[in-house]
Amino acid sequence: MVNYSVLPHWLATLLREKFFSPCLVHETVKKNEKNIFCLDCCLSICPHCLSPHNSHRLLQIRRYVYHDVIRLDDCEKLIDCDFVQCYTTNSARVLFINQRSQTRPFRGSGNICSTCDRSLQDPNLFCSLACKVAHLVKSEGGISRHLYECEFLPLSEGLDDGQMTPDSVLESPDDSSSSTNGGGGGSSGVDCCRTLACTTTTEIVKKKRSSLSARNSYRPTCSTASEIAIVMNRRKGNPQRSPLY
């Protein structure tokens, strides 16, 4: 899909690299998955291989729903990420590195990825970094105008195992902190949605409880035998005949 020959070596390697495979150098050590990418050496390494690369530009690769993602804050220091759809997960804004497979083609209305036709939120045009790169190579013949010079890119504080929880929020363009990117920090929107959901749930529970209490409050009373007999006698009574004329 992408013509790797016109890309910088680090970007071509990043798009083709298979992350989260066990490190062969540290195969007997725990947490040896290769989830760090060294831009200067153009290879993936595990946390135990960090020492020789401390002064290099490093990207931590994370995994979300079995696909590789990177932080938007890190990626936009290297390349223009405008109009790439972003997600907020684990309090971090991330984007997918490569295109994801689709079970069925998109048939609805709305934005779709300019490369793979995946459904997107307005005003995004690409579902992943690879899709934007492929589009730029096809339309402009290269991506040199969209690359940024970055001489220092350390790992973010608190290196983790890269596994992200499946609870994600699609970035809302209304809450975006950048003027051109199609993603945005949606923390306030998430809190609002959670509040509305809790309120709705509370109202449903209250209605269910009130209906149950109404059912329990109505209990049919049993009459005694004497009361039943009196009622029956009142109903029978003496027959009333119509007068004769």
Secondary structure, DSSP 8 states (H G I E B T S, - for coil): ---GGGS-HHHHHHHH---S-B-STTTTSSS-B--EEETTTTEEE-GGG-GGGTTS-EEE-EEETTEEEEEHHHHTTTB--TTB--EEETTEEEEESS----SS---SSS-B-TTT--B--TT--BSSHHHHHHHHHHHHS--GGGB---S-----SS----B--S-EEE--GGG-SSSS-S----HHHHHHHHHHHHHHHHHHHHHHHHHHHHHHH-------HHHHHHHHHHHH---------
